[in-house]
Amino acid sequence: MGVAAAERCTPGVAVPGRGSWLLHTELGPHPDGGCDAQLPALGLAPRAVRAGLGRGRRLGPGFPALQLGRLCECDFRPDLPGLECDLAQHLAGQHLAKALVVKALKAFVRDPAPTKPLVLSLHGWTGTGKSYVSSLLAHYLFQGGLRSPRVHHFSPVIHFPHPSHVERYKKDLKSWVQGNLTACGRSLFLFDEMDKMPPGLMEVLRPFLGSSWVVYGTNYRKAIFIFISNTGGEQINQVALEAWRSRRDREEILLQELEPVISRAVLDNPHHGFSHSGIMEERLLDAVVPFLPLQRHHVRHCVLNELAQLGLEPRDEVVQAVLDSTTFFPEDEQLFSSNGCKTVASRISFFL
Ligand SMILES: Nc1ncnc2c1ncn2[C@@H]1O[C@H](COP(=O)(O)OP(=O)(O)OP(=O)(O)O)[C@@H](O)[C@H]1O
């Protein structure tokens, strides 16, 4: 998107950082009845509706399956132009992530009957925007954004399943996903800290991510799954560093260069949730999304974003103070921010 288009965008939205990533649901389906709760009012049994949707046949006069599909969109209110604008204005230094995410979502959202859920795996160094992009997706896809009852988070750091309890957690995780999808097929699942998952846990997700017709009587093909991890971050940084050393424009870095190194890093990491899950081997990921390390001018962009969020004018002395207090690597070139833009917000409040 050109600058002219970006200037026409609505102002950036307040996107809560990781600190406000609250868990909506304990393991188990969301307590509100979801779309199915609306169906008896129409004289329809949820099970019959799902069966009808599955076979694509009419359920009665005036209720073709597709109409019912729309009725069951819950909080799903996609605003892709809004997302594109926000990314163009506020996401710094991530040309590949921006293009990939928008392309994948456009294709998925426009398809009234997707053959499989959308599955994205985000990879990169700390503070480069993975959670930020996920929260923007939630905001522009679901009314209520991260707080929508259709947006579900799972983090091993919060749930902290002990390795010896994996079998029990597998059952819980399966019924959590299944229950939430039964309540609403249009659900977003965010799996954070994928590199800290106990081995074997993610295996239970495999049936939900593929293109099987129906699993456990639930239409799950309209769901979106996002997996987040730092695995592959070092390898992405290395490719970005080599590009810089050979004076290649950062925007010339191609997905084809990064995808294989990320996949290798994931497969080589026994602590990554995909390890032994079959998810990568069965090619259930629709996109591996790389996040590049952030340079000085990207951190500057983050500072300006943050000041605008606070309703403040850009102030050179604040921008400079934040940049001066940020550490960069590698030691010789001082090129990439050690923690991306992660500490920008807290540093600004210190220097204001
Ligand atoms: N590329 C970016 N463009 C604009 N702002 C960014 C970018 N990356 C990070 N930020 C800012 O920094 C904050 C922290 O980033 P975020 O939590 O998305 O990093 P992350 O990649 O998920 O890190 P981690 O791997 O440590 O979880 C964001 O809320 C956002 O304000």
Ligand as a Chemical Component Dictionary entry (heavy atoms), coordinates in Angstrom:
data_LIG
# 
_chem_comp.id                   LIG 
_chem_comp.type                 NON-POLYMER 
_chem_comp.pdbx_formal_charge   0 
_chem_comp.three_letter_code    LIG 
# 
loop_
_chem_comp_atom.comp_id 
_chem_comp_atom.atom_id 
_chem_comp_atom.alt_atom_id 
_chem_comp_atom.type_symbol 
_chem_comp_atom.charge 
_chem_comp_atom.model_Cartn_x 
_chem_comp_atom.model_Cartn_y 
_chem_comp_atom.model_Cartn_z 
_chem_comp_atom.pdbx_ordinal 
LIG N1  N1  N 0 7.342 -4.350  13.912 1  
LIG C1  C1  C 0 6.731 -3.565  14.818 2  
LIG N2  N2  N 0 6.113 -2.440  14.414 3  
LIG C2  C2  C 0 5.509 -1.629  15.302 4  
LIG N3  N3  N 0 5.473 -1.862  16.636 5  
LIG C3  C3  C 0 6.073 -2.968  17.085 6  
LIG C4  C4  C 0 6.719 -3.875  16.211 7  
LIG N4  N4  N 0 7.226 -4.877  16.931 8  
LIG C5  C5  C 0 6.898 -4.635  18.202 9  
LIG N5  N5  N 0 6.213 -3.479  18.308 10 
LIG C6  C6  C 0 5.723 -2.862  19.559 11 
LIG O1  O1  O 0 6.347 -3.542  20.648 12 
LIG C7  C7  C 0 5.366 -4.194  21.469 13 
LIG C8  C8  C 0 5.876 -5.576  21.828 14 
LIG O2  O2  O 0 5.947 -6.368  20.654 15 
LIG P1  P1  P 0 5.320 -7.842  20.539 16 
LIG O3  O3  O 0 4.753 -8.228  21.856 17 
LIG O4  O4  O 0 4.425 -7.904  19.370 18 
LIG O5  O5  O 0 6.636 -8.664  20.268 19 
LIG P2  P2  P 0 6.773 -10.241 20.022 20 
LIG O6  O6  O 0 7.415 -10.389 18.673 21 
LIG O7  O7  O 0 5.473 -10.914 20.224 22 
LIG O8  O8  O 0 7.833 -10.592 21.152 23 
LIG P3  P3  P 0 8.066 -11.971 21.991 24 
LIG O9  O9  O 0 8.642 -12.950 21.033 25 
LIG O10 O10 O 0 9.059 -11.575 23.025 26 
LIG O11 O11 O 0 6.753 -12.379 22.546 27 
LIG C9  C9  C 0 4.099 -4.219  20.646 28 
LIG O12 O12 O 0 2.942 -4.158  21.459 29 
LIG C10 C10 C 0 4.225 -3.003  19.773 30 
LIG O13 O13 O 0 3.779 -1.870  20.464 31 
# 
loop_
_chem_comp_bond.comp_id 
_chem_comp_bond.atom_id_1 
_chem_comp_bond.atom_id_2 
_chem_comp_bond.value_order 
_chem_comp_bond.pdbx_ordinal 
LIG N1  C1  SING 1  
LIG C1  N2  SING 2  
LIG C1  C4  DOUB 3  
LIG N2  C2  DOUB 4  
LIG C2  N3  SING 5  
LIG N3  C3  DOUB 6  
LIG C3  C4  SING 7  
LIG C3  N5  SING 8  
LIG C4  N4  SING 9  
LIG N4  C5  DOUB 10 
LIG C5  N5  SING 11 
LIG N5  C6  SING 12 
LIG C6  O1  SING 13 
LIG C6  C10 SING 14 
LIG O1  C7  SING 15 
LIG C7  C8  SING 16 
LIG C7  C9  SING 17 
LIG C8  O2  SING 18 
LIG O2  P1  SING 19 
LIG P1  O3  DOUB 20 
LIG P1  O4  SING 21 
LIG P1  O5  SING 22 
LIG O5  P2  SING 23 
LIG P2  O6  DOUB 24 
LIG P2  O7  SING 25 
LIG P2  O8  SING 26 
LIG O8  P3  SING 27 
LIG P3  O9  DOUB 28 
LIG P3  O10 SING 29 
LIG P3  O11 SING 30 
LIG C9  O12 SING 31 
LIG C9  C10 SING 32 
LIG C10 O13 SING 33 
# 
